[in-house]
């Protein structure tokens, strides 16, 4: 049927209005601004009460047994050093207090005694230890306390804050020439690590380079009497030579009459698996093929001893940890857990098992606080204005039981983070 235009009739054409486009006029964050906000560490809260009579930990008082169960403040200079080596974590409760402080628990005093004995030369062997335990038991804080006491004693501290940052594919990498099997370097990360070493270890300013390197070792001229602090800055400023500078710096630190070393790594499980990097044959690169991880694991396994003694500490994580059956098997056997046996259906990595097969690695399980230590911690919280209840035997016993026998993270949740 053909529609005819009849004279005298009108047609109504409704013109559809276009929907207005939504224009986002908000200012977009700058590059790296959201990451900086996410990883911002707040160590002071002016709204928190200042604890009167709070003593600072010192190189002399850290082995005092009478301080067991007490909270001691961290000196301001050491706080700056700990911040530079990224010892503080975002998930910890530092923003709730006026200034950073630490609890002198039994494990802390034991480590303080070990550091004191190594500093005095009473013990000349390297202590190699892995901290394990439940989530919130204080494994990462133990690394922080060890670094605090090492800084007070004038040690050289080298800290890898998160092993995960070395395997996620977030930093550039490249093969190291003349290595078989092929090893890979991470120049930018090594440069930032050298910068942290130079900034946080003032003792390096008084140590000088013993022998100038050859042209094959370092491609740039190095002054003969340069300090080790300045040497580390050379590598921090030029990532192309960061790894050769790191090797040279470590050789200098292992010469006789040098200070002891403290090597730390958090998130050990990430360093025991394949990374997100690929080789030139499009195969996943194992974490042990990266020079920094291999360097640390050689010291943890005992393949590379520390001539001047020291501590090699690693920590596992229960909140952010991949499943690595080989690591769980090795740590369980070292801990003496008879329930940990090989699963015939699981695949085990011989490279991971080889790190612990030589022995000498201690597995330290972090347990809960005693009631005396828990009471000292809760009294400090009350003096800071966080806990408003009366801290007595009944209150301490109730919260200690709710926290599963004094687990620090659960104790914090039960006392002032839980809302009823």
C-alpha positions as CSV (number, residue, x, y, z in Angstrom):
1,X,0.0,0.0,0.0
2,X,1.4,3.3,-1.1
3,X,1.0,6.1,1.4
4,X,-0.4,9.2,-0.3
5,X,0.1,12.8,0.8
6,X,-3.4,14.1,1.4
7,X,-3.7,17.8,1.2
8,X,-4.8,19.4,4.4
9,X,-3.4,16.8,6.8
10,X,-0.5,17.5,9.1
11,X,2.2,15.2,10.3
12,X,3.9,15.6,13.7
13,X,7.6,15.0,13.7
14,X,9.1,14.7,17.1
15,X,12.7,15.6,17.1
16,X,14.6,13.4,19.5
17,X,17.0,15.2,21.7
18,X,20.4,13.8,22.0
19,X,21.5,12.7,25.5
20,X,24.0,15.1,27.0
21,X,27.4,13.5,27.2
22,X,28.8,13.2,30.7
23,X,32.1,15.0,30.8
24,X,34.4,14.3,33.7
25,X,35.8,17.6,34.6
26,X,37.6,16.4,37.7
27,X,41.3,16.8,37.8
28,X,43.0,13.4,37.2
29,X,45.8,12.4,39.7
30,X,49.3,12.8,38.5
31,X,51.4,9.9,37.5
32,X,52.4,7.9,40.6
33,X,50.2,10.0,42.9
34,X,47.8,7.2,43.8
35,X,50.6,4.7,44.4
36,X,52.3,7.2,46.7
37,X,49.1,7.7,48.6
38,X,48.5,4.0,48.9
39,X,52.0,3.4,50.2
40,X,52.3,6.5,52.4
41,X,53.7,5.7,55.8
42,X,52.4,7.9,58.7
43,X,54.5,7.6,61.8
44,X,53.1,10.4,64.0
45,X,49.6,11.3,65.1
46,X,49.3,14.6,66.8
47,X,45.9,13.7,68.2
48,X,47.3,10.8,70.2
49,X,48.4,11.4,73.7
50,X,52.1,11.7,74.4
51,X,53.2,9.0,76.8
52,X,55.0,10.6,79.7
53,X,58.1,8.9,80.8
54,X,58.5,6.8,77.7
55,X,62.2,5.8,77.5
56,X,64.1,5.3,74.2
57,X,65.9,2.1,73.4
58,X,69.6,2.5,73.3
59,X,72.6,0.3,72.5
60,X,73.2,-0.2,76.2
61,X,69.7,-0.8,77.4
62,X,68.5,-3.2,74.7
63,X,69.9,-6.2,76.6
64,X,68.4,-5.2,80.0
65,X,66.2,-8.1,81.2
66,X,64.3,-5.8,83.5
67,X,62.7,-4.2,80.4
68,X,60.9,-7.4,79.5
69,X,57.2,-6.5,78.8
70,X,57.8,-2.8,78.5
71,X,57.4,-0.5,75.5
72,X,60.4,1.6,74.5
73,X,60.5,4.4,72.0
74,X,62.5,4.4,68.8
75,X,65.0,7.3,68.6
76,X,64.3,9.8,65.9
77,X,67.5,9.2,63.9
78,X,66.8,5.5,63.8
79,X,63.2,6.2,62.7
80,X,64.6,8.0,59.7
81,X,66.9,5.1,58.9
82,X,64.0,2.6,59.2
83,X,61.9,4.7,56.9
84,X,64.6,4.9,54.3
85,X,65.0,1.1,54.2
86,X,61.2,0.6,54.1
87,X,61.0,-1.3,57.4
88,X,57.6,0.2,58.2
89,X,54.5,-1.3,56.6
90,X,51.2,0.4,55.7
91,X,49.2,-2.3,57.4
92,X,50.8,-1.7,60.8
93,X,49.3,0.5,63.4
94,X,51.9,3.3,63.5
95,X,49.4,6.2,62.6
96,X,47.6,5.6,65.9
97,X,50.4,6.8,68.2
98,X,52.3,10.0,68.8
99,X,55.7,8.3,67.9
100,X,57.0,4.8,66.9
101,X,57.7,2.5,69.8
102,X,58.4,-1.3,70.2
103,X,57.6,-3.9,72.8
104,X,60.5,-5.7,74.4
105,X,59.1,-9.2,74.2
106,X,61.1,-12.3,75.0
107,X,62.1,-12.9,71.4
108,X,63.4,-9.3,71.1
109,X,65.6,-9.7,74.1
110,X,67.0,-12.9,72.8
111,X,67.9,-11.2,69.5
112,X,69.4,-8.3,71.3
113,X,71.7,-10.6,73.2
114,X,72.8,-12.2,70.0
115,X,73.5,-8.9,68.4
116,X,75.5,-7.8,71.5
117,X,77.5,-11.0,71.5
118,X,78.4,-10.6,67.8
119,X,79.3,-7.0,68.3
120,X,81.7,-7.9,71.2
121,X,83.2,-10.8,69.2
122,X,81.9,-13.4,71.6
123,X,80.1,-15.1,68.8
124,X,81.8,-15.2,65.4
125,X,79.3,-17.2,63.5
126,X,76.6,-16.0,61.2
127,X,73.0,-16.6,62.4
128,X,70.7,-17.6,59.6
129,X,67.0,-17.6,60.6
130,X,63.6,-17.7,59.0
131,X,60.6,-16.3,61.0
132,X,57.3,-18.2,60.5
133,X,54.0,-18.0,62.3
134,X,50.4,-17.1,62.1
135,X,49.1,-13.9,60.6
136,X,49.7,-11.0,62.9
137,X,52.2,-12.8,65.2
138,X,54.8,-10.1,64.6
139,X,57.2,-11.6,62.0
140,X,57.8,-8.4,60.1
141,X,58.0,-6.4,63.3
142,X,60.8,-8.7,64.4
143,X,62.8,-7.7,61.3
144,X,62.1,-4.1,62.2
145,X,63.4,-4.6,65.8
146,X,66.5,-6.4,64.5
147,X,67.2,-3.5,62.2
148,X,66.6,-1.0,65.0
149,X,69.2,-2.7,67.3
150,X,71.6,-3.2,64.4
151,X,71.5,0.5,63.6
152,X,72.1,1.3,67.3
153,X,75.2,-0.9,67.3
154,X,76.7,0.6,64.1
155,X,76.1,-2.4,61.8
156,X,75.6,-2.2,58.1
157,X,72.0,-3.0,57.3
158,X,70.8,-4.2,53.8
159,X,67.1,-4.8,53.6
160,X,64.9,-6.1,50.8
161,X,61.5,-4.9,52.1
162,X,59.3,-7.0,49.8
163,X,60.6,-9.9,47.7
164,X,57.4,-9.6,45.7
165,X,58.6,-6.4,44.1
166,X,61.5,-8.4,42.5
167,X,59.3,-11.0,40.7
168,X,56.2,-9.1,39.6
169,X,57.6,-7.7,36.4
170,X,57.4,-4.1,37.6
171,X,61.1,-3.2,37.0
172,X,63.4,-3.5,34.1
173,X,65.7,-6.5,33.8
174,X,68.5,-7.8,31.6
175,X,70.8,-10.8,31.2
176,X,74.2,-10.7,32.9
177,X,76.9,-11.5,30.4
178,X,79.1,-14.5,30.8
179,X,76.8,-16.4,33.1
180,X,75.7,-20.0,32.7
181,X,72.9,-20.6,33.5
182,X,71.9,-17.1,32.6
183,X,71.5,-14.7,35.4
184,X,69.5,-11.5,35.2
185,X,70.1,-8.1,36.8
186,X,67.5,-5.5,37.8
187,X,69.5,-2.3,37.4
188,X,66.9,0.2,38.5
189,X,66.0,-1.7,41.7
190,X,69.7,-2.2,42.5
191,X,70.3,1.5,42.1
192,X,67.5,2.3,44.6
193,X,68.8,-0.3,47.0
194,X,72.3,1.3,46.8
195,X,70.7,4.7,47.5
196,X,69.0,3.3,50.6
197,X,72.3,1.7,51.8
198,X,74.1,4.9,51.4
199,X,71.5,7.0,53.2
200,X,70.9,4.7,56.2
201,X,74.4,3.6,57.1
202,X,76.4,6.6,58.3
203,X,79.3,4.3,59.2
204,X,80.0,3.9,55.5
205,X,81.3,7.5,55.4
206,X,84.2,6.6,57.6
207,X,85.1,3.5,55.5
208,X,87.3,4.0,52.4
209,X,87.8,1.9,49.3
210,X,90.8,-0.4,50.0
211,X,91.8,-0.9,46.3
212,X,90.6,0.8,43.2
213,X,88.7,-1.5,40.8
214,X,90.0,-2.4,37.4
215,X,88.5,-1.1,34.1
216,X,86.9,-4.5,33.5
217,X,85.1,-4.4,36.9
218,X,83.8,-0.8,36.8
219,X,83.6,1.0,33.4
220,X,84.0,4.4,34.9
221,X,87.0,5.9,36.8
222,X,86.6,5.5,40.6
223,X,88.7,7.8,42.9
224,X,91.2,5.7,45.0
225,X,90.3,7.0,48.4
226,X,86.5,7.3,48.0
227,X,84.3,6.5,50.9
228,X,82.0,3.5,50.7
229,X,79.0,5.8,51.1
230,X,80.0,7.8,48.1
231,X,80.7,4.6,46.2
232,X,77.2,3.5,46.8
233,X,75.9,6.8,45.5
234,X,77.8,6.4,42.3
235,X,75.8,3.2,41.6
236,X,72.5,4.9,42.7
237,X,73.0,7.7,40.2
238,X,73.8,5.5,37.3
239,X,71.7,2.2,37.0
240,X,73.9,1.0,34.2
241,X,76.7,0.3,36.7
242,X,74.5,-0.4,39.7
243,X,75.2,-4.1,39.9
244,X,79.1,-3.9,39.5
245,X,79.1,-1.2,42.2
246,X,77.0,-3.4,44.4
247,X,79.4,-6.3,44.0
248,X,82.3,-4.0,44.7
249,X,80.6,-2.6,47.8
250,X,79.9,-6.0,49.2
251,X,83.5,-7.1,48.7
252,X,84.7,-4.1,50.6
253,X,82.2,-4.8,53.5
254,X,83.5,-8.4,53.8
255,X,87.1,-7.4,54.3
256,X,88.7,-7.9,57.8
257,X,87.9,-5.2,60.5
258,X,84.7,-4.2,58.8
259,X,81.4,-3.9,60.8
260,X,79.0,-6.9,61.0
261,X,76.2,-7.1,58.4
262,X,72.4,-7.5,58.8
263,X,70.7,-8.9,55.7
264,X,66.8,-8.9,55.8
265,X,64.1,-10.0,53.3
266,X,60.4,-10.0,53.9
267,X,58.0,-12.2,51.9
268,X,60.4,-15.1,51.4
269,X,57.9,-17.3,49.5
270,X,57.8,-14.9,46.6
271,X,61.6,-15.6,46.0
272,X,61.0,-19.3,45.7
273,X,58.9,-19.6,42.5
274,X,58.8,-18.6,38.9
275,X,58.6,-14.9,38.2
276,X,56.5,-12.9,35.8
277,X,59.6,-12.2,33.7
278,X,60.3,-14.2,30.5
279,X,63.5,-15.2,28.8
280,X,64.5,-14.8,25.2
281,X,62.9,-18.3,24.6
282,X,59.6,-17.1,26.1
283,X,60.1,-19.3,29.2
284,X,59.3,-18.1,32.8
285,X,62.4,-17.0,34.6
286,X,62.9,-18.5,38.1
287,X,63.4,-16.1,41.0
288,X,66.8,-17.8,41.8
289,X,68.1,-16.5,38.4
290,X,67.9,-12.9,39.5
291,X,71.2,-11.7,41.0
292,X,69.8,-9.9,44.1
293,X,67.6,-12.8,45.1
294,X,70.4,-15.3,44.4
295,X,72.8,-13.1,46.4
296,X,70.5,-13.1,49.5
297,X,69.7,-16.8,49.3
298,X,73.4,-17.8,49.0
299,X,73.9,-16.1,52.4
300,X,70.7,-17.7,53.8
301,X,71.8,-21.1,52.8
302,X,75.4,-20.7,54.0
303,X,77.0,-20.9,50.5
304,X,78.3,-17.4,51.0
305,X,79.3,-16.9,54.6
306,X,79.8,-13.5,56.2
307,X,83.5,-13.2,57.3
308,X,82.8,-10.6,59.9
309,X,79.7,-12.5,61.3
310,X,76.2,-11.0,61.4
311,X,72.6,-11.9,60.9
312,X,70.7,-13.2,57.8
313,X,67.0,-12.9,58.5
314,X,64.0,-13.8,56.4
315,X,60.3,-13.7,57.1
316,X,57.3,-15.5,55.6
317,X,53.9,-13.9,55.2
318,X,50.5,-15.4,55.9
319,X,48.5,-12.5,54.4
320,X,50.3,-12.2,51.0
321,X,52.0,-15.5,50.2
322,X,51.9,-17.9,47.2
323,X,51.6,-21.6,47.8
324,X,55.1,-23.0,47.5
325,X,55.1,-26.7,48.5
326,X,58.9,-27.0,48.4
327,X,59.3,-24.1,50.9
328,X,56.6,-25.4,53.2
329,X,58.2,-28.9,53.2
330,X,61.7,-27.5,53.9
331,X,60.6,-25.2,56.7
332,X,58.4,-27.9,58.3
333,X,61.3,-30.4,58.3
334,X,63.7,-27.8,59.8
335,X,61.2,-27.0,62.5
336,X,61.0,-30.6,63.4
337,X,57.4,-31.0,62.5
338,X,56.9,-34.8,61.9
339,X,53.5,-34.1,60.4
340,X,55.1,-32.5,57.3
341,X,55.9,-35.2,54.8
342,X,56.4,-35.3,51.1
343,X,53.3,-35.5,49.0
344,X,53.7,-38.0,46.2
345,X,51.3,-36.0,44.0
346,X,53.0,-32.6,44.5
347,X,55.8,-31.2,42.5
348,X,58.8,-30.0,44.4
349,X,61.4,-27.6,43.2
350,X,64.9,-28.9,43.8
351,X,66.3,-25.4,43.7
352,X,64.2,-24.4,46.7
353,X,65.0,-27.5,48.6
354,X,68.7,-26.9,47.9
355,X,68.6,-23.7,49.8
356,X,67.9,-25.5,53.1
357,X,69.6,-28.9,52.5
358,X,73.0,-27.8,53.9
359,X,71.5,-27.1,57.3
360,X,72.3,-24.3,59.7
361,X,69.1,-22.4,59.0
362,X,67.0,-21.8,62.1
363,X,63.2,-21.7,61.9
364,X,61.8,-19.4,64.5
365,X,58.0,-19.7,65.0
366,X,56.5,-16.5,66.4
367,X,54.0,-17.4,69.1
368,X,51.7,-15.2,71.2
369,X,52.7,-12.8,74.0
370,X,52.7,-13.8,77.6
371,X,50.1,-12.2,79.8
372,X,52.8,-9.9,81.3
373,X,53.9,-8.7,77.9
374,X,50.2,-8.3,76.8
375,X,49.5,-6.2,79.9
376,X,52.5,-3.9,79.2
377,X,51.4,-3.4,75.6
378,X,47.8,-2.7,76.7
379,X,49.0,-0.2,79.3
380,X,50.9,1.6,76.6
381,X,47.8,1.7,74.5
382,X,45.9,3.2,77.4
383,X,48.5,5.8,78.0
384,X,48.3,6.8,74.3
385,X,44.5,7.4,74.6
386,X,43.4,4.4,72.5
387,X,42.1,2.2,75.3
388,X,39.7,3.8,77.7
389,X,38.9,0.8,79.8
390,X,40.6,0.0,83.0
391,X,43.5,-2.3,82.4
392,X,43.4,-4.9,85.1
393,X,43.8,-8.6,85.4
394,X,40.3,-9.4,84.2
395,X,40.5,-7.1,81.2
396,X,43.9,-8.5,80.2
397,X,42.8,-12.1,80.7
398,X,39.7,-11.6,78.6
399,X,41.5,-9.9,75.7
400,X,44.4,-12.4,75.9
401,X,42.0,-15.3,75.5
402,X,40.1,-13.6,72.6
403,X,43.4,-13.1,70.8
404,X,44.2,-16.8,70.7
405,X,46.8,-16.8,73.4
406,X,48.4,-13.3,72.8
407,X,48.7,-13.1,69.0
408,X,49.6,-9.4,68.6
409,X,47.5,-8.7,65.6
410,X,44.4,-10.4,67.1
411,X,45.1,-8.7,70.4
412,X,45.1,-5.3,68.7
413,X,41.8,-6.2,66.9
414,X,40.2,-7.4,70.1
415,X,41.2,-4.4,72.2
416,X,40.5,-1.3,70.1
417,X,39.7,-2.2,66.5
418,X,36.7,-4.4,67.2
419,X,33.3,-2.7,67.4
420,X,30.4,-4.3,69.2
